[in-house]
Amino acid sequence: MKKNDIICFAGNLYDQKPWTNRQQIMTKLSEIGYRVIYIEPPKNIIYQFIKLILNIKQEQKVIKWFKRLIRLEKRKKNLYLFSLIKILPIKYRNFRKINYLFYCYFLKRKFSQIQIKNPILWIYTPDAVVFAGKFGELLLCYDCVDKYDEQPYYKKNFKEIEKDEIELLKKADLVFTSSKNLYEDKKKYNNNTYLVHNVGDYNHFIKTTYIETKIPEDIIRISSPRIGFVGSIDDYKLDIELLLYLSKQRPNWSIIMIGPEGVADKKISTYILRQYENIYFLGKRDYELLPNYLKGLDVLIIPYKNNEYTRNCFPIKIFEYLASGKPVVVSGLPELERYKDIIGFAYDYEMFVRLVESFLKNDTQYQKEKRMKLAKENTWEKKVEKEIEIIEEFIKHKINNENRN
């Protein structure tokens, strides 16, 4: 049976690392035979021109981006990329509608050239709701992986994004959510809502356990025990006070932060943390090298705040951490409480410190194997398999109902 084409409005650049749900799922779908058109979010063309002139290292990437404005880039056998630009600098919602409607006409012409008919329209961000119904799609799927109105970028336009999301939820044939709280919230607007929680890149992070994986020199130079966080360092989710508490309570521990600062939230300030000699900021590291860095850490942590955003999130990094076999301690994220017999689940700062200390003293091979086993059961392949099963069942019922009529 021929697989449907998929048009995906992703909300993320395909080459943006580390990969999130969008890139992982669309790549996996292309690998199992779905033809995927991955449409990147609109970028400011003036900024791209400046980037091309000033940033020589990015020159080839920027040139490819310009080419994708007028033609599809074939990245893999069944995967095509297309880029959008911001055309008119006017008020958010009005600008977006005009900008996107222009592209509707342009994209339709492109899709007709490669004979796309009855596609699945797969949307990740609510602002792409303007594309709903524009491509004769057989199915509209909204894949909700975040509480967008709590993200700094969208929070600036809270009313617009809330209106967009409600409209999208009502128009969607299927809604996928990545956490229980998101599921409960979205199901109020759409009965065909399913919980398919986040997973991790097991095949990549299992490399942490390989003998040939070498620990980088900048980690080796830092004294043990090494307590590490890997990910974006943003104010809206990272608990700075918890890190300070950890540093003060155990000055002999090295707390290592690996990742870019202020990616989503420019107001993050790590100045106070940098005043402590046992806190180290290594900056962003290549995704391919992250298993090497994890290998040099003794305990991995997710020190998130308790707020509306984190209460709705299911961090991808949990299964990436677990694939490494290393012990993991998290602050009280509701979505991760179900794993508290395998991870350290802390309800307060004092408990967080005690759990890290306990793992440093008492971790076992049996616990390591349990962590890796759980990670192996939660892969992108399994997530895609579950979502496709739901989609195919929906299409089957839809076709049967049409035939009866």
N, C-alpha and C positions, 0 to 999 in steps of 0.2 A: 504494500500500500504506500503510495507517494506521500511523503511528509509535507506538511504545509510550510510555506515560507514564513519567516518571522521578521517583522519590522520592529526594532527595539529603539525607543527613545530612552537612552540610558542615564542621562544626567551626569555622567563621568566620561572623561577622555579615556579612550581605550588603552593608551600607553601610560596612563597615570598609575604609579606604583605606590603602595602595594595594591594589588587588585582587590576589588570588593565583589559583592554579589553580581553586579552587572557583567563585568568582564569574565568572571569565572563561569557563570551560568550560560551566557551567550556563546562562549568558546566551547563549552562542553556540548551544547546543543548542536553547534556546527560540526563537531566531531562525530556525532551519532547520525548525521545525515540531514539535518535541517539547514536550509539555506537562510542565513541570518544577515540582515542589513542592520548594522550597529550605527545608530545616529548619535553623534556627539553633541553636547550642549553648545549653544551659541557663544562665540567669543568675539571680543572687540577687535575689529580688523586693524584699527589704528595701532593698538597695543602690539598686535602681531607683526606689523611692519617695523615698529621700533625694535622689537625683539630680534627680528631678522637682521637688522642693521647692526645692533650692538652685541648680540650674544652669538658669537661664532660657533660655540659648541652645540647650540641648538639649531643651527642653520638648516640641516637636512630635515629635522622634524618639522620646522616651521614651513619649509618649502612644500613638504608633503601635505601639511594642513591646508595650504593655499590650493593645492591641486584637488584636494577632497571637496572644495567648495563647488566645483563644477563637474566632478566625476566621482564615481565609486572607486575606492581603492580595494583591490582584492588582496586581503591579508593572508587568508588560508583558503583551502579548497572550497569551503562553503561559507566563508565569512568575509563580508564586505563592510568597509567603513565609509562614513559620509560625515562631513562637518557642516555646521551652521555658523552664520555670523550675525552679529547685532547690526542692524541696518539703521534704525532711527533712534536717536537719543531722546525719547520722550517717556512720559510716565510709565512706570512698570507694567501694569496690566494691559494698557492700551498699546504700548510699544510691543509687548510680546505677541499680542494677537495679530497685529499688522505684520510683524516680522515672520511669524510662523505661517500665516496664511499665504504670504509670498512663497514660502518654501513648499507649501502644500502643492501648489501648481507646478513648481520646479521638480519636486520629488515624484509626482504622478507621471511626468514625462520620462523620468529616469526609470521608474519601475515598469512602465509599459515597454521600454526597450529591452528589459531582461525578463519580460513576461511574468511578472508577479501578479497572481490572481488569488483572491480569497485568502489573504494572509492572516496570520495571528498578529494583532497589534499588542506589543508588550511594553507597558509604560512603567517607569520607575519613579518619576517625579511628577507631582500634581500639576505643575505649570504646563505640562505637555497635553493636558486635557483638550486643548484646542484642536488636536489632531484626531480626536475620537470621531469615527464615522466618515473620515475623509478618504480612506483608501479601500473602501469596499471590503473591510475585514470580516472574516468569518467569526472571529472571536476577539474581544478586547479583554486583556488581562492587566490588572494593576498589581504590581509586585511591591508591596509596602514594606520597606526594610528599616525605616526610621520614623521617629516622631518628628516630622519635618518642621512643624511650627515651633519646636524647641531648639532647632539648630540656628546658630548665629546668622547665617546667610538668609534664611527664610524668615527668621523672627522679625527682621526689619520690615517685612511685608506680611505680617501675620494675617491680617484680614483677607488679603488677596489669596494667600496660600490655603487658608482655611476654606474659602469659597471654592477654590479650584478643586481641593481634595474631595469635598462633599459632592461636587458635580461629577468628578471622576468615579467616585464610589457608586453613585447611582447609575452611571452609564456602563460600568464594567460588567462583563459577563461573569468573570471570576476575579477574586481578590486573594492574593497570598500575603500572609503576614509572617514576620520573623520572630515575634514574641507573643506571649499570652496576652499581655496588656493591650498590645496593638490589635490582636485578634478580637478581644472583647469590645474595643472601641469601634472598629470598622464594621463588625457584624451588625451593628445597629443600623447601618445604612445599606448593607448588602448581605442577603442570606447565603449567597454562594462565596463565603469567606472561609479560608482554610489557614490553619497554622502549620507552617513548614519552617522550623527554626533554622538559624544559621549553623554553618558547619565550618570545616577548615581544610586547608590544603595539606592533607596527611602525607602525600608522596614527597612533598618538598621538606616538611619539617621533621620527618623521620630521619632525614640525613644527619640531624643532630647526634644520633646514636652511632653513626658510622665511624669506624676506626680512622678512616682516611680524612674525615672532616677535621680540619686544623683550627684551633682557637686563635683568633687574631691577636697580634702583639699588644694592641692598645687595651685589650682586656687582661692579658697576662700580667701587664705592669701594675694593675690595680690589685691591692691585697684582698685576700679572702677573709670571711665569707662574702660572696658577691650576690646582692639582691637586685634583680633587674626588671625593668619595665621596657617593653618594646611596642612602639606605636606613636601616634600623633599626640603631641603635647599641647592640649587645648584647655582653656580655662573652663569651658562649659561642662566638661566632664571629669577632668583630672582634679583630685583632692590634694591641693598644695599643703593644707594643714596636716593631713595624714602623713605625707612624706616628711614634713618637719618633725612631727611626733616620732616617727620611726627613726629619724636621724639622731634626735636628742636622746631617745631611750637606749639606743644601741650605737654609740659612737664608734665602736670597733667594727661595725658592719659597713661595707661599701655599697652604697645605693647608686645603681647605674641606670641612667635614662638614655634610651636609644630611640631616636626618631626626630622628625622635624617639629619645630615650634610654630604655633600660631597658624596652622594650615587653614582651619575653619574659623578660628577666633583670634583675631589680631591683638586683642587686649591682654592676652596671657603675658604674665611677667614672672620670670624665673629668677629674678635678681636675689630675692631673699634666700632661695634654695642654694644659690651659688656661693653664699657666704659660709656654707658649711663644708668643711674639708672632706667629709665622707660622702658627699653627693657629687656624682660625676655626670656631666652631659657630653655624650659622644656625638650627638647630632644624627642626621639621617645617614643610614647605611644601605648599601645596595641590597635589594630583596634577596638576591641569590646568595648573599653572605649571611643572612639572618640565622640559619642553622648553626653556622660557625660561632656567632655571637652567643646564641643560646647555650651552646656547649660550654662556654666559659662562665656561665652563671650557675649559682647554687640553688636559688629559689626564685621563681618568676611571680610577679605580682600584677594585679589589676587594681590600682588604688583610685577608684572612681568615687565621685561625690554621690550623695543621696539626693537626687532631684528628679524632676518630671522627665527629663531626657533619659537618664540612666535607668529609671524604673520601667522604661519601655524598650530598653536596648538589650540585645543578645550579642555580646561582642564576639566577632569572628576569631579573635586571638585566643579564646579559651581552648579551642580544639587544636590550634596551632601549637600553643604551649604544651598541651597534653601529649601531642605527637612526639615531642622531644623527650618525653619520659621524666622531665624535671617536675619537682613538686610545685604546686600553684596555690597562691593565697589571693583571695579576692575580697574586696569590701562588699557589704551586703546587697548585691544585685539580685533582685527577685527572681530573674530568669535562671540564675545559676544555683539557686538553693537546692534544686533537685539533685545536684551532684555533690552535696556536702559530705558524702561518705568517701569521696575520691579526692576532692580538693579541700583546701582550707577555706572555710566560709566564715568571715568575721562580721559580727554584728556591731562592733565598736572598735575604737583605736587600740585599746589595750589588748583585746582578743586578737587583733591583726598581728601585733608584735609577738604574742605568745605562740600563735600558729606558725609564723615564720621560724621562730626559735625551735619549736618542736620538730619541724621538718629538717632543720639543720642538724639536730641531734639524733633523730630516730628514723629517718627515711629508710625504706627497705626495697629490695629487688621486686618483691611481690607487689608493693604499691606502685612501683614504676611500671610494671607490666599491666596493671589495672588501668593506669592512665593512658598508656599507649593503645590498649584494647578499645577503650571508649572513643579515642580519637579515630581509630580505624573504622568504627561503626558510624561515624558522622563525617562523611566526605561530600565533596561537591557532586560526585557521580551519583550518590544516593539521593541527594536533595533534588537533582534534576530528574532522576527516575521517578520520584514521588510526584513532582509537579506535572510531568508529562502524563503520568497515569491519570491524574485529575483532569487535565486538559482533554485527553483523548476520550475519556468517559463523557465529558460534557459535550464534545462534538458529536459523539455517537448518538446521544440522546437528542440533540438538536436536529440531526439529520433524520432520525426516526420520526420525530414529531412533524417535521416538514413533509415527509413522505406520506404520513397519515392524513395530513391536510390536503 
